Amino acid sequence: MRTPRNDQLSETDRAKGRGHHVPERRCVITGEVSPAERLVRLALGPDGQIAPDVHAKAPGRGAWIGIDRPTLEAAQAKGKLKGGLARALHEGQFTIPDDLGARIETQLARATLDRLGLEARSGTLISGSDKIEQAARRGQVRLLLHASDAGEDGRKKLAQAWRVGEDDEGSGREGHVLPVDRNALSMALGRENAVHLALTDARAAARVLAHLSRWQFFTGWSRDAANRDSDPLGLSSDDGAENGAAPQGTAASDAF
């Protein structure tokens, strides 16, 4: 029996739909206000150093940014980041590490992969091309994901199955290509040859998508880039590898 369609919505969108309060914060660089889950918090540590706090749980003062890595690094080079932080934190004595952008990217990647790992352990994430195709055609897939080196044919095959299962043929709906290859994804999940992944629960999909969207935005990762670089190891098909072959490789606030 086909599961009723449930469109991909972020937790923010769901909360707004239920009339719940959604915390918002202001980017210290652009001044734009956005839901906090779509921004990255920078925390002021007791040692006076600014550090990324992607889970927004570090104690003490912090400020928020909603820009990608190139924009951040340009703002840091021009002194705009330091000025924005000083105003938001009401503090001028702090140090910004030169590799702040790299640290944020690493934390965003880890947060997304950790979330995928939690969903795998809870049973809301499945892997394997055949298993995902069957679930997709039954209308059970809420979010479709691929490693960056997944073959284009494999991606298109599963996307088509997903559209069929959702009565969404002709929409062009596709899965998300992750900014990591199968080896990194397999290591993060503790599974061999993790090339394709699917979330079968709507809330789980929203949790993953919230993390993934921030990561993709910050790195500038796009579907076009994924399509250009989807097969860096020269693989024409990933289905054999995945199925057992050896792997190839609130008023807005500035701070709180």
C-alpha positions as CSV (number, residue, x, y, z in Angstrom):
1,M,0.0,0.0,0.0
2,R,1.4,3.4,-0.9
3,T,2.3,5.8,1.8
4,P,0.5,9.2,1.4
5,R,2.8,11.9,-0.1
6,N,4.5,14.1,2.5
7,D,6.5,17.0,0.9
8,Q,10.0,17.8,2.3
9,L,9.7,20.6,4.8
10,S,12.2,22.0,7.2
11,E,11.5,22.0,11.0
12,T,11.2,25.8,10.6
13,D,8.5,25.4,8.0
14,R,6.6,22.8,10.0
15,A,6.7,25.0,13.1
16,K,5.4,28.0,11.2
17,G,2.7,25.9,9.8
18,R,1.6,24.9,13.3
19,G,1.7,28.5,14.5
20,H,4.7,27.9,16.7
21,H,7.3,30.6,17.5
22,V,10.4,30.3,15.4
23,P,13.6,31.9,16.8
24,E,15.2,34.3,14.4
25,R,18.6,35.9,14.4
26,R,20.4,38.6,12.5
27,C,23.5,38.0,10.5
28,V,26.3,40.3,11.7
29,I,27.6,40.8,8.2
30,T,24.6,41.3,6.0
31,G,22.1,42.4,8.6
32,E,19.5,40.0,7.2
33,V,17.2,38.2,9.6
34,S,16.6,34.5,9.2
35,P,15.4,31.5,11.3
36,A,18.2,30.5,13.6
37,E,18.4,27.0,12.3
38,R,19.5,28.4,8.9
39,L,22.4,30.4,10.4
40,V,25.7,29.5,12.1
41,R,26.5,30.7,15.6
42,L,29.9,32.0,16.5
43,A,30.7,31.7,20.2
44,L,33.1,33.8,22.2
45,G,35.1,31.4,24.4
46,P,36.6,32.1,27.8
47,D,40.0,32.4,26.2
48,G,38.8,35.3,24.1
49,Q,38.7,33.3,20.8
50,I,35.8,33.1,18.4
51,A,34.8,29.5,17.6
52,P,32.0,28.0,15.5
53,D,29.1,26.6,17.4
54,V,26.9,25.0,14.8
55,H,24.6,23.4,17.4
56,A,24.2,26.7,19.2
57,K,24.8,25.1,22.6
58,A,28.0,26.7,23.7
59,P,27.7,28.9,26.9
60,G,28.3,32.6,26.9
61,R,27.9,35.2,24.3
62,G,27.7,34.6,20.6
63,A,26.7,36.1,17.2
64,W,25.3,34.7,14.0
65,I,26.3,34.6,10.3
66,G,24.2,33.6,7.3
67,I,26.8,33.8,4.5
68,D,28.8,31.3,2.6
69,R,32.5,30.6,3.1
70,P,33.9,32.9,0.4
71,T,31.9,35.8,1.7
72,L,32.9,35.1,5.2
73,E,36.6,35.0,4.3
74,A,36.3,38.2,2.3
75,A,34.6,39.9,5.3
76,Q,37.3,38.6,7.6
77,A,40.1,39.9,5.4
78,K,38.5,43.3,5.1
79,G,37.8,43.6,8.9
80,K,34.1,43.6,8.4
81,L,33.7,40.3,10.4
82,K,35.6,41.7,13.4
83,G,33.6,44.9,13.3
84,G,30.3,43.1,13.1
85,L,31.2,40.7,16.0
86,A,32.4,43.6,18.1
87,R,29.1,45.4,17.7
88,A,27.0,42.2,18.4
89,L,29.1,41.0,21.3
90,H,29.7,44.5,22.8
91,E,33.3,43.4,23.1
92,G,36.4,44.4,21.2
93,Q,39.0,42.1,22.8
94,F,38.7,38.8,21.0
95,T,40.7,36.8,18.4
96,I,39.3,35.3,15.2
97,P,41.3,32.3,13.9
98,D,42.6,32.6,10.4
99,D,41.0,29.2,9.5
100,L,37.6,30.1,10.8
101,G,35.9,29.2,7.5
102,A,37.5,25.8,7.4
103,R,36.5,25.1,11.1
104,I,32.9,26.0,10.3
105,E,32.9,23.8,7.3
106,T,34.3,20.9,9.3
107,Q,31.7,21.3,12.0
108,L,28.8,21.5,9.5
109,A,30.0,18.4,7.8
110,R,30.3,16.5,11.1
111,A,26.9,17.7,12.2
112,T,25.3,16.4,9.0
113,L,27.1,13.1,9.0
114,D,26.4,12.5,12.7
115,R,22.7,13.2,12.1
116,L,22.7,10.6,9.3
117,G,24.4,8.2,11.6
118,L,21.7,8.7,14.3
119,E,19.0,8.2,11.8
120,A,20.6,5.0,10.6
121,R,20.7,3.6,14.1
122,S,17.1,4.6,14.7
123,G,16.0,2.7,11.6
124,T,14.8,5.7,9.6
125,L,17.6,5.6,7.0
126,I,18.1,2.9,4.4
127,S,20.9,2.3,2.0
128,G,21.4,0.1,-1.1
129,S,20.1,0.9,-4.6
130,D,17.7,-2.1,-4.7
131,K,16.2,-1.5,-1.3
132,I,15.8,2.2,-1.9
133,E,14.2,1.7,-5.3
134,Q,11.6,-0.7,-3.8
135,A,10.8,1.8,-1.0
136,A,10.7,4.7,-3.4
137,R,8.2,3.0,-5.7
138,R,6.0,2.2,-2.7
139,G,5.9,5.9,-1.8
140,Q,7.9,5.4,1.4
141,V,10.9,7.7,0.6
142,R,10.9,11.1,2.2
143,L,14.4,12.2,1.2
144,L,16.9,10.8,-1.3
145,L,20.7,11.3,-0.9
146,H,23.7,10.3,-3.0
147,A,27.5,10.3,-2.4
148,S,29.3,12.8,-4.5
149,D,30.9,10.0,-6.6
150,A,27.6,8.2,-7.2
151,G,27.1,7.4,-10.9
152,E,24.6,9.6,-12.8
153,D,22.7,6.6,-14.1
154,G,22.2,5.3,-10.5
155,R,21.0,8.7,-9.3
156,K,18.5,9.1,-12.2
157,K,17.1,5.6,-11.7
158,L,16.3,6.2,-8.1
159,A,15.0,9.7,-8.7
160,Q,12.6,8.3,-11.3
161,A,11.4,5.6,-8.8
162,W,10.9,8.3,-6.2
163,R,8.8,10.4,-8.6
164,V,6.7,7.4,-9.5
165,G,6.1,6.5,-5.9
166,E,5.1,10.1,-5.1
167,D,2.8,10.4,-8.1
168,D,5.1,13.3,-9.1
169,E,6.3,12.2,-12.6
170,G,7.4,15.1,-14.8
171,S,8.3,17.3,-11.8
172,G,12.0,16.9,-12.2
173,R,12.3,16.0,-8.5
174,E,15.8,14.6,-7.7
175,G,17.8,13.6,-4.7
176,H,20.5,15.7,-3.0
177,V,24.1,15.0,-3.8
178,L,26.2,15.2,-0.7
179,P,29.6,17.1,-0.6
180,V,31.4,13.8,0.4
181,D,32.2,10.7,-1.5
182,R,31.2,7.1,-0.8
183,N,34.3,6.3,1.3
184,A,33.8,9.2,3.7
185,L,30.0,8.4,3.8
186,S,30.6,4.7,4.5
187,M,33.1,5.5,7.3
188,A,30.6,8.0,8.9
189,L,27.8,5.5,8.8
190,G,29.8,2.4,9.6
191,R,28.5,0.7,6.4
192,E,30.3,-0.6,3.4
193,N,29.9,1.2,0.1
194,A,27.3,3.7,1.2
195,V,26.5,5.3,-2.2
196,H,22.7,6.0,-2.1
197,L,20.7,6.8,1.1
198,A,17.0,7.4,1.7
199,L,15.1,8.7,4.7
200,T,11.7,7.0,5.2
201,D,10.4,9.2,7.9
202,A,9.3,12.8,7.3
203,R,10.6,14.2,10.6
204,A,13.9,12.4,10.2
205,A,14.1,13.8,6.6
206,A,13.5,17.4,7.9
207,R,16.2,17.0,10.6
208,V,18.8,15.8,8.0
209,L,17.7,18.5,5.5
210,A,18.2,21.3,8.1
211,H,21.8,20.3,8.6
212,L,22.5,19.5,5.0
213,S,21.1,22.8,3.7
214,R,23.4,24.8,5.9
215,W,26.4,22.7,4.9
216,Q,25.6,23.0,1.2
217,F,24.9,26.7,1.4
218,F,28.1,27.5,3.3
219,T,30.3,25.5,1.0
220,G,28.6,26.7,-2.2
221,W,27.8,23.1,-3.1
222,S,25.3,23.0,-5.9
223,R,23.6,20.4,-8.1
224,D,25.6,21.8,-11.1
225,A,28.9,21.2,-9.2
226,A,27.7,17.7,-8.2
227,N,26.9,16.8,-11.8
228,R,30.3,18.0,-13.0
229,D,32.2,16.1,-10.3
230,S,29.9,13.2,-9.6
231,D,32.3,10.6,-11.0
232,P,35.8,11.8,-10.0
233,L,37.1,8.2,-9.9
234,G,36.1,7.4,-13.5
235,L,33.3,5.0,-12.5
236,S,30.6,4.5,-15.0
237,S,28.2,2.7,-12.6
238,D,28.0,2.5,-8.8
239,D,25.4,-0.2,-8.5
240,G,27.8,-3.1,-8.5
241,A,30.0,-1.5,-5.9
242,E,27.1,-0.8,-3.6
243,N,25.7,-4.2,-3.9
244,G,28.8,-6.0,-2.8
245,A,31.8,-5.3,-5.0
246,A,34.9,-3.8,-3.6
247,P,34.8,0.0,-3.2
248,Q,36.7,2.2,-5.7
249,G,38.0,4.4,-3.8
250,T,10.7,36.6,18.6
251,A,12.4,39.8,17.6
252,A,15.5,39.1,15.7
253,S,18.6,39.1,17.8
254,D,22.2,39.6,16.8
255,A,23.7,37.7,19.7
256,F,23.0,35.6,22.7
